[in-house]
Amino acid sequence: MDTTIENDCLTAIENTNNRLTAAKLVFKCGVRADLKGCQCLIDAVIIFGSDLCSNFCRIYNIIGKIRGLRQKAVMREISYAIYHAYDLKARLSKMIGVSVKDMHSGLVISYLGRLFDMPELSAADDDDNEKND
């Protein structure tokens, strides 16, 4: 890591509270934890949501440097995790309160990053599961 932004991103990614918050959002969307792309997606949500970087190519590059991957591999892993998420469109739509029609990595990172930054945007009721029990 040679730049301040990259160092700031690494610090944000390693922060336990950031990691827990982003992981909850990603898992709530149905992304499988056993896929490598899940961890990269969590990293991207933290970076974007912390307003450290909004350029997706740069975000993928930073994550690649941190994880020892090429930029394209990071992008591919995130796309794979999103593609294999269970019912992602419906879950994300419920979380943000708006129907999501298109699904690609940049859009998912953007929505989850905004929820990471401002959880009050979430339209989902965390007590939904408790009410059904």
Backbone as CSV, one residue per row, in Angstrom:
resi,resn,N_x,N_y,N_z,CA_x,CA_y,CA_z,C_x,C_y,C_z
1,MET,0.845,-1.172,0.000,0.000,0.000,0.000,0.888,1.232,0.000
2,ASP,0.777,2.041,-1.023,1.622,3.210,-1.064,0.869,4.521,-0.942
3,THR,-0.426,4.513,-0.944,-1.135,5.782,-0.851,-1.940,5.864,0.436
4,THR,-2.263,7.067,0.805,-3.062,7.307,2.005,-4.438,6.665,1.885
5,ILE,-5.061,6.768,0.719,-6.390,6.183,0.520,-6.335,4.670,0.736
6,GLU,-5.331,4.021,0.191,-5.208,2.570,0.359,-4.994,2.200,1.824
7,ASN,-4.187,2.965,2.530,-3.972,2.714,3.957,-5.251,2.944,4.757
8,ASP,-5.995,3.994,4.414,-7.264,4.274,5.082,-8.273,3.147,4.818
9,CYS,-8.273,2.633,3.594,-9.167,1.527,3.246,-8.811,0.273,4.041
10,LEU,-7.530,-0.020,4.146,-7.083,-1.184,4.909,-7.493,-1.059,6.373
11,THR,-7.327,0.115,6.939,-7.722,0.358,8.335,-9.227,0.164,8.508
12,ALA,-10.008,0.701,7.570,-11.471,0.570,7.645,-11.906,-0.881,7.511
13,ILE,-11.268,-1.623,6.605,-11.616,-3.030,6.378,-11.274,-3.876,7.595
14,GLU,-10.181,-3.570,8.256,-9.753,-4.347,9.415,-10.524,-4.005,10.688
15,ASN,-11.294,-2.912,10.681,-12.088,-2.516,11.835,-13.206,-3.538,12.063
16,THR,-13.240,-4.117,13.253,-14.201,-5.183,13.563,-15.649,-4.722,13.436
17,ASN,-15.956,-3.528,13.917,-17.333,-3.029,13.820,-17.761,-2.830,12.372
18,ASN,-16.868,-2.279,11.561,-17.169,-2.113,10.132,-17.438,-3.462,9.483
19,ARG,-16.578,-4.432,9.800,-16.682,-5.750,9.202,-18.010,-6.420,9.584
20,LEU,-18.394,-6.329,10.853,-19.655,-6.926,11.306,-20.861,-6.275,10.642
21,THR,-20.845,-4.964,10.568,-21.957,-4.236,9.951,-22.102,-4.598,8.478
22,ALA,-20.998,-4.566,7.750,-21.035,-4.884,6.316,-21.410,-6.348,6.088
23,ALA,-20.891,-7.247,6.910,-21.207,-8.666,6.765,-22.698,-8.919,6.982
24,LYS,-23.286,-8.265,7.974,-24.724,-8.421,8.209,-25.529,-7.995,6.989
25,LEU,-25.146,-6.878,6.392,-25.850,-6.401,5.195,-25.718,-7.393,4.047
26,VAL,-24.504,-7.876,3.835,-24.249,-8.799,2.726,-24.999,-10.121,2.943
27,PHE,-24.956,-10.651,4.159,-25.651,-11.912,4.444,-27.163,-11.739,4.375
28,LYS,-27.657,-10.581,4.781,-29.089,-10.308,4.733,-29.594,-10.308,3.296
29,CYS,-28.699,-10.029,2.366,-29.056,-10.042,0.937,-29.012,-11.447,0.335
30,GLY,-28.596,-12.424,1.116,-28.579,-13.798,0.616,-27.270,-14.221,-0.022
31,VAL,-26.218,-13.439,0.144,-24.912,-13.803,-0.409,-24.318,-14.915,0.451
32,ARG,-23.822,-15.939,-0.213,-23.269,-17.102,0.488,-21.895,-16.804,1.061
33,ALA,-21.706,-17.164,2.319,-20.452,-16.894,3.023,-19.306,-17.766,2.533
34,ASP,-19.603,-18.890,1.884,-18.549,-19.806,1.458,-17.868,-19.391,0.159
35,LEU,-18.318,-18.330,-0.452,-17.710,-17.862,-1.701,-16.668,-16.786,-1.420
36,LYS,-15.528,-16.856,-2.124,-14.468,-15.858,-1.946,-14.989,-14.441,-2.180
37,GLY,-15.887,-14.327,-3.124,-16.429,-13.014,-3.468,-17.191,-12.365,-2.341
38,CYS,-17.662,-13.154,-1.408,-18.383,-12.604,-0.253,-17.478,-11.676,0.544
39,GLN,-16.274,-12.115,0.832,-15.334,-11.278,1.591,-14.933,-10.037,0.800
40,CYS,-14.763,-10.187,-0.496,-14.432,-9.030,-1.336,-15.599,-8.046,-1.379
41,LEU,-16.821,-8.561,-1.424,-18.005,-7.703,-1.415,-18.098,-6.944,-0.088
42,ILE,-17.832,-7.617,1.016,-17.827,-6.957,2.324,-16.790,-5.829,2.325
43,ASP,-15.600,-6.106,1.808,-14.560,-5.081,1.710,-15.047,-3.884,0.893
44,ALA,-15.668,-4.158,-0.242,-16.135,-3.095,-1.140,-17.224,-2.249,-0.473
45,VAL,-18.125,-2.894,0.253,-19.188,-2.167,0.955,-18.578,-1.228,1.991
46,ILE,-17.581,-1.706,2.707,-16.916,-0.870,3.716,-16.234,0.326,3.062
47,ILE,-15.493,0.088,1.995,-14.766,1.172,1.325,-15.734,2.203,0.753
48,PHE,-16.750,1.730,0.029,-17.715,2.643,-0.580,-18.548,3.340,0.488
49,GLY,-19.008,2.589,1.468,-19.857,3.144,2.516,-19.150,4.106,3.442
50,SER,-17.848,3.968,3.560,-17.057,4.879,4.392,-16.624,6.125,3.627
51,ASP,-17.055,6.238,2.379,-16.705,7.363,1.504,-15.201,7.514,1.312
52,LEU,-14.496,6.390,1.338,-13.053,6.423,1.101,-12.739,6.435,-0.387
53,CYS,-13.616,5.822,-1.166,-13.432,5.756,-2.615,-14.774,5.415,-3.250
54,SER,-15.099,6.075,-4.352,-16.354,5.780,-5.042,-16.125,5.266,-6.468
55,ASN,-14.882,5.152,-6.869,-14.535,4.632,-8.188,-14.395,3.115,-8.073
56,PHE,-15.287,2.386,-8.722,-15.317,0.933,-8.554,-14.044,0.251,-9.029
57,CYS,-13.472,0.717,-10.117,-12.211,0.123,-10.581,-11.129,0.289,-9.518
58,ARG,-11.082,1.445,-8.911,-10.098,1.701,-7.847,-10.398,0.841,-6.617
59,ILE,-11.681,0.706,-6.281,-12.063,-0.140,-5.142,-11.594,-1.575,-5.388
60,TYR,-11.849,-2.101,-6.580,-11.427,-3.471,-6.904,-9.903,-3.595,-6.849
61,ASN,-9.217,-2.567,-7.320,-7.763,-2.557,-7.301,-7.234,-2.587,-5.865
62,ILE,-7.809,-1.769,-4.991,-7.391,-1.716,-3.586,-7.639,-3.062,-2.905
63,ILE,-8.809,-3.628,-3.128,-9.128,-4.935,-2.534,-8.165,-5.992,-3.060
64,GLY,-7.856,-5.921,-4.339,-6.905,-6.860,-4.930,-5.545,-6.785,-4.266
65,LYS,-5.069,-5.572,-4.015,-3.779,-5.413,-3.338,-3.824,-5.977,-1.927
66,ILE,-4.919,-5.749,-1.235,-5.067,-6.238,0.141,-5.138,-7.761,0.175
67,ARG,-5.859,-8.351,-0.759,-6.105,-9.795,-0.763,-5.150,-10.582,-1.664
68,GLY,-4.250,-9.892,-2.339,-3.306,-10.578,-3.211,-3.944,-11.118,-4.483
69,LEU,-4.907,-10.364,-5.014,-5.610,-10.747,-6.243,-5.466,-9.642,-7.284
70,ARG,-5.714,-9.998,-8.529,-5.762,-8.984,-9.580,-7.114,-8.277,-9.515
71,GLN,-7.154,-7.070,-10.013,-8.376,-6.268,-10.025,-9.525,-7.019,-10.693
72,LYS,-9.255,-7.632,-11.820,-10.301,-8.364,-12.545,-10.785,-9.578,-11.765
73,ALA,-9.895,-10.209,-11.018,-10.291,-11.356,-10.206,-11.246,-10.911,-9.097
74,VAL,-10.975,-9.774,-8.499,-11.862,-9.239,-7.459,-13.236,-8.960,-8.049
75,MET,-13.258,-8.294,-9.186,-14.516,-7.979,-9.855,-15.286,-9.258,-10.202
76,ARG,-14.581,-10.245,-10.709,-15.202,-11.522,-11.077,-15.747,-12.249,-9.850
77,GLU,-14.979,-12.265,-8.765,-15.416,-12.939,-7.533,-16.662,-12.279,-6.945
78,ILE,-16.694,-10.955,-6.931,-17.867,-10.234,-6.422,-19.078,-10.516,-7.298
79,SER,-18.897,-10.462,-8.610,-20.000,-10.738,-9.531,-20.532,-12.156,-9.349
80,TYR,-19.634,-13.105,-9.146,-20.023,-14.495,-8.931,-20.842,-14.637,-7.644
81,ALA,-20.399,-13.997,-6.579,-21.117,-14.062,-5.299,-22.501,-13.438,-5.422
82,ILE,-22.596,-12.332,-6.134,-23.890,-11.663,-6.331,-24.811,-12.537,-7.181
83,TYR,-24.274,-13.106,-8.240,-25.068,-13.959,-9.131,-25.621,-15.178,-8.390
84,HIS,-24.864,-15.715,-7.447,-25.278,-16.918,-6.731,-25.976,-16.630,-5.397
85,ALA,-26.289,-15.373,-5.144,-27.012,-15.013,-3.917,-28.456,-15.485,-4.028
86,TYR,-28.988,-15.923,-2.922,-30.362,-16.403,-2.891,-31.334,-15.229,-2.832
87,ASP,-32.146,-15.055,-3.866,-33.225,-14.070,-3.895,-32.732,-12.640,-3.636
88,LEU,-31.600,-12.296,-4.213,-30.966,-11.003,-3.953,-31.859,-9.813,-4.297
89,LYS,-32.497,-9.829,-5.458,-33.318,-8.683,-5.866,-34.420,-8.402,-4.857
90,ALA,-35.135,-9.438,-4.460,-36.236,-9.253,-3.514,-35.729,-8.805,-2.151
91,ARG,-34.658,-9.411,-1.692,-34.113,-9.055,-0.375,-33.583,-7.625,-0.353
92,LEU,-32.834,-7.256,-1.392,-32.295,-5.899,-1.454,-33.419,-4.878,-1.602
93,SER,-34.416,-5.199,-2.413,-35.568,-4.306,-2.580,-36.264,-4.072,-1.244
94,LYS,-36.422,-5.122,-0.473,-37.062,-4.997,0.834,-36.212,-4.137,1.773
95,MET,-34.912,-4.315,1.720,-34.016,-3.566,2.598,-34.043,-2.068,2.312
96,ILE,-34.101,-1.697,1.029,-34.023,-0.280,0.679,-35.387,0.360,0.458
97,GLY,-36.429,-0.458,0.336,-37.771,0.078,0.162,-38.108,0.499,-1.249
98,VAL,-37.304,0.092,-2.207,-37.516,0.417,-3.622,-37.289,-0.854,-4.426
99,SER,-38.131,-1.091,-5.426,-37.983,-2.273,-6.252,-36.721,-2.177,-7.115
100,VAL,-35.855,-3.178,-6.979,-34.612,-3.233,-7.743,-34.830,-4.150,-8.940
101,LYS,-34.648,-3.622,-10.124,-34.866,-4.404,-11.352,-33.562,-4.948,-11.922
102,ASP,-32.529,-4.110,-11.934,-31.240,-4.478,-12.510,-30.304,-4.887,-11.384
103,MET,-29.439,-5.850,-11.647,-28.550,-6.322,-10.606,-27.145,-6.494,-11.169
104,HIS,-26.236,-5.653,-10.733,-24.824,-5.802,-11.080,-24.007,-5.367,-9.882
105,SER,-22.739,-5.692,-9.879,-21.910,-5.494,-8.697,-21.853,-4.040,-8.235
106,GLY,-21.699,-3.109,-9.149,-21.626,-1.704,-8.763,-22.896,-1.225,-8.077
107,LEU,-24.033,-1.668,-8.577,-25.311,-1.271,-7.989,-25.472,-1.861,-6.591
108,VAL,-25.142,-3.125,-6.439,-25.251,-3.780,-5.137,-24.312,-3.118,-4.129
109,ILE,-23.076,-2.861,-4.534,-22.119,-2.197,-3.653,-22.633,-0.803,-3.269
110,SER,-23.202,-0.089,-4.225,-23.722,1.252,-3.950,-24.852,1.219,-2.926
111,TYR,-25.835,0.364,-3.157,-26.961,0.272,-2.222,-26.497,-0.160,-0.834
112,LEU,-25.707,-1.215,-0.774,-25.242,-1.697,0.529,-24.307,-0.694,1.195
113,GLY,-23.505,-0.005,0.405,-22.619,1.021,0.946,-23.392,2.166,1.577
114,ARG,-24.495,2.567,0.958,-25.332,3.626,1.530,-26.014,3.145,2.805
115,LEU,-26.450,1.881,2.826,-27.039,1.327,4.052,-25.993,1.215,5.154
116,PHE,-24.761,0.902,4.771,-23.653,0.826,5.725,-23.408,2.208,6.346
117,ASP,-23.424,3.218,5.490,-23.158,4.588,5.914,-24.334,5.184,6.685
118,MET,-25.546,4.875,6.241,-26.755,5.445,6.860,-27.787,4.348,7.080
119,PRO,-27.652,3.572,8.137,-28.562,2.451,8.361,-30.022,2.873,8.486
120,GLU,-30.272,4.132,8.790,-31.650,4.603,8.898,-32.374,4.584,7.553
121,LEU,-31.638,4.415,6.453,-32.257,4.293,5.139,-32.977,2.970,4.956
122,SER,-32.629,1.996,5.763,-33.190,0.658,5.616,-34.683,0.657,5.892
123,ALA,-35.438,0.123,4.934,-36.884,0.018,5.087,-37.268,-1.294,5.753
124,ALA,-36.311,-2.203,5.880,-36.599,-3.524,6.448,-36.771,-3.421,7.953
125,ASP,-37.698,-4.224,8.461,-37.944,-4.288,9.887,-37.159,-5.474,10.440
126,ASP,-36.181,-5.222,11.298,-35.370,-6.291,11.855,-36.165,-7.261,12.711
127,ASP,-37.339,-6.857,13.133,-38.150,-7.716,13.972,-39.055,-8.651,13.166
128,ASP,-38.976,-8.622,11.839,-39.824,-9.464,10.994,-39.737,-10.933,11.385
129,ASN,-38.532,-11.443,11.582,-38.356,-12.850,11.911,-38.912,-13.170,13.287
130,GLU,-38.779,-12.244,14.236,-39.283,-12.485,15.582,-40.805,-12.533,15.592
131,LYS,-41.463,-11.731,14.751,-42.912,-11.717,14.692,-43.471,-13.021,14.141
132,ASN,-42.699,-13.652,13.239,-43.163,-14.894,12.614,-42.951,-16.110,13.495
133,ASP,-42.158,-16.001,14.549,-41.882,-17.144,15.423,-43.009,-17.396,16.391
